[in-house]
Amino acid sequence: MDKSSIMDVIKINLNEALTDVITSKELVERSEKILYVDENQQSINDDLSLEERELLEDISAQWDLYLVNSYDIDTLQSLDFEKVKFPEAYLKEWYRQTI
């Protein structure tokens, strides 16, 4: 992926999440695929700009925070994460950052 297209891919992913083409869980998975260069999520992609990295890290971190702050532990254990949706305000703010 060339440098100029990374933010474009993030923007497309966010647009697809906003229009329910993909789930919030899939948005996070796609974001983490760009952010990390290894399966264990230990190595950050050095080709990212600071802006891209911060945006992708925010999407990834907010997923965990949103889940833990929205559901109790019993619910989380049986929750279908494909049905969980980020608040639209989160998605719109991240999308705004891609423009």
C-alpha positions in Angstrom: 0.0 0.0 0.0 1.6 3.3 -1.0 1.9 6.1 1.4 -0.8 8.3 -0.1 -3.4 5.6 -0.1 -3.3 4.6 3.6 -5.5 7.4 4.7 -7.8 6.8 1.8 -8.2 3.2 2.9 -8.9 4.3 6.5 -11.5 6.8 5.1 -13.2 4.1 3.0 -13.3 1.7 6.0 -14.9 4.4 8.1 -17.4 5.3 5.4 -18.3 1.6 5.1 -18.8 1.4 8.9 -21.0 4.5 8.8 -23.2 3.0 6.1 -23.4 -0.4 7.7 -21.4 -2.1 4.8 -19.1 -3.5 7.5 -19.5 -4.0 11.2 -17.6 -2.0 13.9 -15.8 -5.2 14.7 -14.6 -5.5 11.1 -13.6 -1.8 11.1 -11.4 -2.5 14.1 -9.9 -5.7 12.5 -9.1 -3.8 9.3 -7.6 -0.9 11.2 -5.4 -3.2 13.2 -4.3 -5.0 10.0 -3.0 -1.6 8.8 -1.6 -0.6 12.2 0.4 -3.7 13.0 2.8 -5.7 10.9 2.7 -8.9 13.0 0.0 -11.3 14.2 0.7 -10.6 17.9 0.2 -6.8 17.4 3.6 -6.1 18.8 5.1 -4.2 15.9 3.7 -1.0 14.6 3.8 -0.3 10.8 6.7 2.1 10.3 5.2 3.4 7.1 2.3 5.2 8.8 2.3 8.9 9.4 1.8 10.1 13.0 -1.7 11.2 12.0 -2.6 7.7 10.5 -1.0 5.9 13.5 -2.9 7.9 16.1 -6.2 7.5 14.3 -5.8 3.7 13.9 -4.6 3.4 17.5 -7.7 5.4 18.7 -10.1 3.1 16.7 -8.4 0.0 18.2 -8.3 1.3 21.8 -11.8 2.7 21.7 -13.2 -0.7 20.7 -12.0 -2.3 23.9 -13.0 0.7 26.0 -16.4 0.9 24.5 -17.0 -2.8 25.1 -15.9 -2.7 28.7 -17.8 0.5 29.5 -21.0 -0.6 27.8 -21.4 -4.2 28.9 -21.0 -6.1 32.1 -18.6 -9.1 32.2 -21.4 -11.7 32.0 -22.8 -10.1 28.8 -19.4 -9.8 27.3 -18.7 -13.5 27.7 -21.7 -14.3 25.4 -21.9 -11.2 23.3 -21.9 -11.5 19.5 -19.3 -8.7 18.7 -20.5 -8.5 15.1 -23.7 -6.9 16.5 -22.0 -4.3 18.5 -21.9 -0.8 16.9 -19.7 2.1 17.7 -21.7 5.2 18.4 -22.2 7.2 15.2 -20.5 10.2 16.7 -17.2 8.2 17.1 -17.3 7.1 13.4 -18.1 10.6 12.2 -15.3 12.2 14.2 -12.8 9.6 12.9 -14.0 10.2 9.4 -13.6 13.9 9.8 -10.0 13.3 10.7 -9.4 11.7 7.3 -10.4 14.8 5.4 
